[in-house]
């Protein structure tokens, strides 16, 4: 069997001008991996080979630095004079290139979800001091061909804004470059915002914003022209999405999205406004993320931990008059109110009212499912709740668990203070 280092090679996944990507198997970790290897002819000591070595080393240096559910993980790297390769997480669903042609375009719902997750991943990278510089459909991988979970790959052209004073020029893909990048100006995260706007434009229309016969002509158009709105090519595009693309692709930095959070927020709002979700009981991941992030309880949770919760929490839409928890019954889950109103009743007496952001049933966490509910909880309006089962929480990261325990201590302290205040008034 063919090998690259310790890795068993199954087949060639793809090949470009500078490297080939293979599907391999790590016999020690017992997992499939993707191996990106520079072509042998680029091992010779030329200026271009030095550049490609630098780009691969750049990508390898991110191992352990970018740990995010929507960024491809780097496992290993070998950068030597005669061989150079990076070993990374294998993502089997292909790239977004498959959906950039007319007749193969994604639904608006799926497109918004994908771009939203890209904005959150790139915001995380930005907070780590990393600007990607080569955002394009080929570098956005799908975890499955039919799904909308993504992984951003190929950080070889990335810059570390906190430490780098010089930037390697001549890297990136011209069609997706920002006006600042083609002019070789200093760059920050806003160049990635522009590039992701171009990706969104292409996914909406099946075309690139600028039609050019050469890279030179493409660069000129990016630097001096304004792209027509996506709706001029495809009139059925929702106005909200049209506006988002145009703001992301503004030539002037002052008119472009200033932060990834602004970009993310507009995508989530557009999703709600257009009512793109077909099942109200199961909101899209973008809405789940925004809802959880907005709650005071989760203010100290990182974005990565919020994504954990989005993955393992259960979301339910419950009609009014439904008993969610019953006094005396055992329970192994706790809940947060996303929207709507509930009441807490003990032996027929009203104890409290709950609304958006409140949690209930959390004492089950400390009884490990052996304790009985001390009160009943009933919906008074149509209510959406987020349910977390104790076993799922115990499988989450240690940081996520720690933040939950800290949050519950704060909740208990607040409730004790309120109870003491009521007693004092009596």
N, C-alpha and C positions, 0 to 999 in steps of 0.2 A: 504494500500500500504506500502511495506517495505521502511524504511528510514535509511539513515546514516546521523546523525545530522539533518540538515534542508533539506537534499537532498532526493528527491524521486528516488527510484531505479527501473529501467526498466528491466535490465537483466545483467547476467554475461558476460563480454567480454573475459576474459581469466584468467588463474590461474597458478601460479608458486609455487615453494617450500616455498617462504616466504610471498607472498601476492596474493590477488585477485584483479582484475580490473573490475569495474562495470560501466555500462552506467547509468548515473543519470540525473536528471533535477533539475536545480536551479530555484525555484519558484520566487525568488526575481529578479534575473537578466534575467529570462525568456530565458534560454539557456540550451542546452544539455552539460553535462560535463562527464569527465571520472574520476572515483574515485579509487585510489589505496589504498587498506587497508591491513595492516598486519594481518596475520592469528592470531586468538585469542590465540592459544597455544604459540605464540611468545611474548605474553604480560608478561609472567612470568619472574621474575628477574634473568635471567641467563646471562652469558657473551655473548652468541650469540644474545639474545634478546636485550641487550644493543647495540650491533653492528648494528642490524637492525633498532633500534630506531634512532641511529646516522645517518644511511644512509638516512632514511626518513626525518629526521630533516634537513640534508644536502640539500636534494632536495627542501624542503619547503623554506629554506633560500634564494633560488634563485628567489623567487617571487619578481618581480619588478627589479631584477638585470639584467636579460637576456631578453631584448625586441627585438626580431628579427623575421622576417617573416618565417624563417625556423627552429625555435626552439619552442617547445611546451610551451605554457604559463601556469604558475602556478597561480591559482585563490585563493586558500584557503588551509589551513592545520590545522589539529588538532593532536597534539602530546601529549597524556596523558598516564598515567600509565596503564589504562584499555582499551584504544583504541588509534589507531594511523592511520591516513589516510591523503592523499594529494589529493586535487581537482584540476584538470587540464583541459585544453582545450581538447575537444573531436575531434579526427582526424579519420574519418570514413573509410579511404582507405586500412586499413591493414598495414602490415609491409613488408619489403624487403625479409623476410624469404620465402615468396611465390615464389621468383624468384631465389632461390639458388640451384635448381635441374636441371639436364640435361633434356631438353624438355620443361622447363618453363623459359628459360633464356630471358632476355630483349634484345631488339635490341641494337646495339652499340650506336646509336644516343641517345636513351632514357637513357641508362646506363651512358653515359658521362654527360648528363644534370643533372642527379640525384647526381652523385659524385661531380660535380662542385658546386652544391648548398650546399652540405655537407661541402665542403672546405670553402665556404664563411661563413657559419654559425659557423663553428668551429674556423675560424679566428676571427670572432667577439667575441666569447666566450674567446678566448685567450687574446684578447685586454682588456677584462674585468677582466683578471687574473684568468680565469677558464680553467682547463684541465679536460676533460670528464672522461677518464680512462676506459670506458666500451662501446666503439663504436663497434657495431655489427649489423647485419641485423634486429634483433628483436627490436632494439632501433631507427630505422629509419622508420618513418611512412609515408605513402602516403596519401595525401589529398583526392585522389580518386583512385580506383583500376587501372584505365586506364591511369591516368595522370603521370606527372613527377615532380609535386610539392611535396616537402617533409617537414617533421618536425622532428627534432632530439629530442628524449625524454630521460628520465631516467638519470638525473644528480646526482643520489644518491651517486655514487662513486666518484664524482668530487672532485678535490682539488682546493683550492684557493691559487694559487702560490704566490700571493703578501703577504699573511698573515700566511700561514701554514708552520711550520717548521718540523712537523712530518706528516707522511702519514699513513693512515690505510692500513695495508697489508691484503692480502687474499680476496680482492674484485676484481671484473672483471671476464671476461670469458676467461679461459686459451687459447682457440684456437685463440683468437684475440689479445692476449697480445703481447707487444713488448718484445724484448730480455732484455731491461732495466727493464721492469715491472716484468718479471718472476724472474729476479735476485734481485728484491726488491731494486733497485738503485733509487736515486732521479729522479723524472720525471718532464717533461715539455710538451709543446704542441707536441713535436716530437713523443711522445708515441701514441698520437691520430693519427698522420700522418701514422705511421706504421699500426695501427689498421684499418684505413680507406683503406689502401692498401690491407689488407687481405680481407676486404669486397669486394673491387673491383675485386680481384683475384677470389673470390667465385662466384660473379655475372657473370664474364666472362667465367668461366670454369664449374661451377656446383660442384666444389670440394673445400675443404680447402687446403691451401698450404702444410700442413703436415698431414700425415695419421698416427694416433696413436691409440693404443688400450686402453690407460689410460691417465689421466691428467698428471701423472708423466712423462710418455714417451713424451707427447705433449710438456711439459715444456722443457725437455731435447733437443728435436729437435729444438725448437724455439731458444734456447740459443746457440746451437752449429752447426746447419745445415743451408744450404741455400736452399730455396724452388726452385723447377724447374720453369722455366718461364711459364707463362700461355699458350703461343703458343705451348709448347711441349705437352699439353693436347688437345688443340683446335687450330689446325694450321691456321684457317682462321682469328684468332684474328689479327687486324692491328698491325704492328710493333710499331707504336707510343703508343698505349695503353699498349702493352707488356712492353715497356721501362718505362712508367710511373709507372706501378705496381712495377716493380723491383726496381726503385729508391725509391719509398715510403717505400718498405719493406727491405731496406738495414739494416743489423745488426748493423753496426757502425754508430753512429750519424753523423760523419763527412761526410759520403757518402749518407745519407738520405736527403730528402728535408729539407732545413733549415727553410723555412717559408711556411705558407699556401698559400701566394701569388704565390710562385714559382709553387706549386702544381696546383693551379687554372689556372695559365697562360698556363702550358703545356697541361692541359685538353682542354682549349679553342683553342689552336693552333692545337692540334690533330684533333679536330672537324672540323676546317676549312680545314686542309690539306687533310683529308680523304673525304671531301665534303659529310659529313653525312646528312646534311640538304637537304631535297627534294624540298622545296619551297623557292626559293631565295628571294621572296618578304617578307617573314616572317622568319627572322633569329632565331635561338634558343636563349633561355634566357641567356645562358652562353655568347654568342657573344654580345647580347644586353648589358649585364652588362659591359663587357670589353670595348666595344666601348664608352659607356657613361662615364665610369670611367676615360677613357683616355683623354677626352676633358678638356681643361683648364677651361672652364666655370664651370664645376662641381667639381673643385679641393677641395672646402670646404664642399661639400656634404658628409654625412656619407654613409656607405654601405647600411644602412637601407633605407635612402632616395633615393639612386640609385635604390634599388629594388622597391620602390614605383613608380618611373618613368618607370621602365621596365613594371610594371603592367598596368599603365594607358595610356602610350604613344602609338600612332599608328605608325607603320613602313610601309613605302611604297617604292617600287622600281618603278621609273618613267622613261619612255623613253625620249630621247632628243627631244627638241622642244616643250615640254609641258609647258603651262602656269599654274604655281602653284598658284599664286595670281594675281589678275587683278586689275589694277588701277581703283579707283572709287567704287569698290564693297565693301560691308561690310564684316567683318571677325571676328570670335571669336576664332581664333587659331593662334599659332605661331609655328615655325619650327626650327630644327637644321639640318645642312647638315652632313650626316654620311659619304657619299662618293660621288664623282662626282663634277660637276661644274654647277653653275647657273649664270645668270646675272640679274641685277636690272635695269629696264628701266622706265623713266618717260617722258611722252609725246614724245616718240620716241628717247629720248636721253639716252645713256648708263651712269648710275650713278656709278655702282660698280660691281665687280665680287665676287662671293662667292665660297668657297671651304670647305672641311671637317673641322668641328668644328665651323663654322660660324652659327649665328642665324639670323632669319628674321621674320618679322610680329609681333614682340613682343609688338608694340604699341597697339595692340588690347586688351592686358591685362589691359591697363589703361583706355580704352574707353568702356570696358564691352560689346563689340560687337556692339556698336552704331556708331563707327567711320568708315569712309571709308578708304580703302587702298590708300596710297599716291603714290604708284608706283606698277609696275608689276614685277613679278619674273618669269623667264623662265629658264628651264633646257637647257644646251648646250651639255651635255653628259648624258648617262644613270646615273641616280642619285638616291641614297637612302636617304630619309629624315625621320626624326623623328618628328611627329606632336603631339603637346599638345594642347588640347582644354581648354579654360578658365574655363568651369564648372568642368572639371576633376581636374585642378590645385586647384580650390577653395575647393574641397573635400579632398585634400591631407593634411598631417600634417602641423601644424603651422611652424615647423622648416624648412620643405621642401619649403613652400611658402616664408619664410623669405630669404632663400638662393637664390631662384629665383629672388626676388625683388632686393637683393643686387647685384646679377650677372648682371641683366639688367641695374642697375645704372652704373656699371663699363663699360658695353658695350656702353651706351650712352655717358659717359664721354670720352671714347676712340674715338668715332665717332666725337664728338665735337672738340676734339684736332686735329684730322686729317683734319676736315673741316676748322678750323682756319689756319692750316698750308698751305692748298691749297690757301686760300684767301690771305694770306700774300705773297705768291709767285706771285700772280697776280698783 
